[in-house]
Amino acid sequence: MAFDKKVDGAASFFIKHWGKSRFMIAMSKKSQYLGIERLWYKGPKAFIYFFLFYLIRDTILYIIIPIFFASLTAS
């Protein structure tokens, strides 16, 4: 809790939102009300960062971590 207070709640935010940054959440909301195509036209660079952040996050959460735990439990 002391570390979380030092970083202005960023640690608890990161854990609460399963590894999403504030940028990723904002872009998710924009993509919901603008649509993917209009979001691309609004800012292609931001859209690419958004896509890559989600790609990296999902790869870690759904591929690397399960493989790691499976390798630990397999004998």
C-alpha positions as CSV (number, residue, x, y, z in Angstrom):
1,M,0.0,0.0,0.0
2,A,2.9,2.4,0.7
3,F,4.4,1.8,-2.7
4,D,1.0,2.3,-4.3
5,K,0.6,5.6,-2.6
6,K,4.1,6.7,-3.8
7,V,3.1,6.0,-7.4
8,D,-0.3,7.7,-7.0
9,G,-2.3,4.5,-7.2
10,A,-0.8,3.3,-10.4
11,A,0.1,-0.1,-9.0
12,S,-3.4,-0.9,-7.8
13,F,-4.9,0.5,-11.1
14,F,-2.6,-1.8,-13.1
15,I,-3.6,-4.9,-11.1
16,K,-7.3,-3.9,-11.0
17,H,-7.5,-3.6,-14.8
18,W,-5.4,-6.7,-15.5
19,G,-2.3,-5.0,-16.9
20,K,-4.0,-2.3,-18.9
21,S,-2.6,1.2,-18.8
22,R,-4.7,4.3,-18.7
23,F,-4.0,4.8,-22.4
24,M,-5.3,1.4,-23.2
25,I,-8.5,2.0,-21.3
26,A,-9.0,5.4,-22.9
27,M,-8.4,3.9,-26.4
28,S,-10.8,1.0,-25.7
29,K,-13.6,3.5,-24.8
30,K,-12.8,5.5,-27.9
31,S,-12.9,2.4,-30.1
32,Q,-16.3,1.5,-28.6
33,Y,-18.0,4.8,-29.5
34,L,-16.0,5.7,-32.6
35,G,-15.5,2.3,-34.2
36,I,-12.2,0.9,-35.3
37,E,-12.0,2.6,-38.7
38,R,-12.8,6.1,-37.4
39,L,-10.3,5.5,-34.6
40,W,-7.6,4.7,-37.2
41,Y,-8.4,7.8,-39.2
42,K,-8.3,9.9,-36.0
43,G,-4.7,8.8,-35.2
44,P,-3.0,5.9,-36.9
45,K,0.1,6.1,-34.6
46,A,-2.0,6.0,-31.4
47,F,-4.0,3.1,-32.9
48,I,-0.9,1.1,-33.6
49,Y,0.4,1.7,-30.1
50,F,-3.0,0.6,-28.7
51,F,-2.9,-2.6,-30.9
52,L,0.6,-3.5,-29.9
53,F,0.0,-2.9,-26.2
54,Y,-3.0,-5.2,-26.3
55,L,-1.1,-7.8,-28.4
56,I,1.8,-7.8,-25.9
57,R,-0.5,-7.9,-22.9
58,D,-2.7,-10.7,-24.2
59,T,0.4,-12.7,-25.3
60,I,1.8,-12.5,-21.8
61,L,-1.6,-13.2,-20.0
62,Y,-3.0,-15.9,-22.2
63,I,0.1,-17.7,-23.7
64,I,3.3,-17.1,-21.7
65,I,1.9,-17.3,-18.2
66,P,-0.1,-20.5,-18.8
67,I,2.8,-22.2,-20.5
68,F,5.1,-21.2,-17.6
69,F,2.7,-22.7,-15.0
70,A,2.1,-25.8,-17.1
71,S,5.9,-26.4,-17.3
72,L,6.1,-26.0,-13.5
73,T,3.4,-28.5,-12.8
74,A,4.5,-31.0,-15.4
75,S,7.0,-33.6,-14.2
